């Protein structure tokens, strides 16, 4: 997160040991995202690892989510998680499924990981 903090100096990023900040906060709730504006909690995503791209999370995927939440302005126009969806599909289901998948099939109005899972089930 230090890279994002330097890139977006008007946003305060906090990294903390969850159990020392929030009583009874479990490790399986990490990573978590809390967005405050004017001292008020506006967004609470617990856990938010999948939202950021899962185990293949990158600075770009985190930055994209923060852009969606109107926290930061970014220069790239395409959701970097779209590429991760195809990579995850290939890893999980093999190359044959990825060959049958067309990127235009992805619905742009939200998270379609469940859709991809349902689409896979129809091929069986």
C-alpha positions in Angstrom: 0.0 0.0 0.0 2.9 2.5 0.3 3.0 2.7 -3.5 -0.7 3.7 -3.6 -0.3 6.1 -0.7 2.5 7.9 -2.6 0.5 7.9 -5.8 -2.6 9.3 -4.1 -1.4 11.8 -1.5 -4.9 13.1 -0.8 -6.0 9.7 0.5 -5.0 8.3 3.9 -4.1 4.6 3.7 -3.8 2.8 7.0 -2.1 -0.6 7.5 -2.6 -2.3 10.8 -2.7 -5.6 12.7 -6.4 -6.2 12.7 -6.6 -7.9 16.1 -4.9 -4.9 17.7 -7.3 -2.4 16.1 -10.6 -4.1 16.3 -11.5 -6.4 19.2 -12.3 -10.0 18.1 -11.5 -9.3 14.5 -10.5 -12.6 12.9 -7.7 -13.2 10.5 -10.2 -14.8 8.0 -11.8 -11.4 7.7 -8.6 -10.0 6.1 -8.1 -8.2 3.9 -10.8 -5.8 4.8 -11.6 -2.3 3.5 -13.2 0.5 5.4 -13.7 3.9 3.7 -14.4 6.9 5.7 -15.5 10.3 4.4 -15.8 13.3 6.7 -15.3 11.0 9.7 -18.3 8.8 8.8 -18.0 5.1 7.7 -19.1 5.0 4.1 -18.0 1.6 2.8 -17.3 -1.6 4.8 -16.1 -4.6 2.8 -15.2 -7.6 5.1 -13.5 -9.6 3.8 -12.7 -8.0 0.5 -10.0 -10.3 -1.0 -12.2 -11.5 -3.8 -13.3 -8.0 -4.6 -9.6 -7.1 -5.2 -8.9 -10.1 -7.4 -8.3 -12.9 -4.9 -4.8 -14.5 -4.7 -3.8 -12.7 -7.9 -4.7 -9.2 -6.4 -2.4 -6.4 -7.7 -2.0 -2.8 -7.0 -4.0 -2.1 -10.2 -6.9 -4.2 -9.0 -7.0 -2.5 -5.6 -6.7 0.9 -7.4 -9.6 0.0 -9.7 -11.9 -0.9 -6.7 -10.9 2.3 -5.0 -11.8 4.2 -8.2 -15.2 2.4 -8.3 -15.8 3.6 -4.8 -14.9 7.2 -5.8 -11.8 7.3 -3.6 -9.1 7.8 -6.3 -8.8 8.9 -9.9 -7.0 6.5 -12.2 -5.6 6.6 -15.7 -6.5 3.2 -17.1 -10.0 2.5 -18.4 -10.4 -1.2 -18.3 -11.0 -3.3 -15.2 -7.8 -5.3 -14.6 -9.8 -8.0 -12.8 -11.2 -9.0 -16.2 -7.9 -10.6 -17.2 -7.7 -12.3 -13.8 -11.1 -13.9 -14.4 -9.8 -15.6 -17.5 -6.6 -16.6 -15.8 -8.6 -18.1 -12.9 -10.8 -19.9 -15.3 -7.9 -21.5 -17.1 -6.2 -22.4 -13.8 -9.4 -23.9 -12.4 -11.0 -25.5 -15.4 -8.4 -26.0 -18.0 -7.5 -24.4 -21.3 -10.4 -25.9 -23.3 -13.0 -23.9 -21.3 -10.9 -20.7 -21.8 -10.9 -21.3 -25.6 -14.7 -21.5 -25.6 -15.0 -18.3 -23.5 -15.2 -15.0 -25.4 -14.3 -11.9 -23.5 -17.4 -10.1 -24.9 -19.5 -12.6 -22.9 -18.5 -10.8 -19.7 -21.3 -8.6 -18.3 -19.8 -5.2 -17.6 -22.4 -4.2 -15.0 -20.9 -6.1 -12.0 -19.0 -9.0 -10.7 -19.6 -12.0 -12.9 -17.4 -14.6 -11.3 -20.5 -16.5 -10.4 -21.7 -16.2 -14.0 -18.5 -17.7 -15.3 -19.0 -20.6 -12.8 -22.5 -21.1 -14.0 -21.4 -20.9 -17.6 -18.8 -23.6 -16.9 -21.5 -25.9 -15.5 -23.5 -25.7 -18.7 -20.6 -27.1 -20.7 -20.5 -30.3 -18.6 
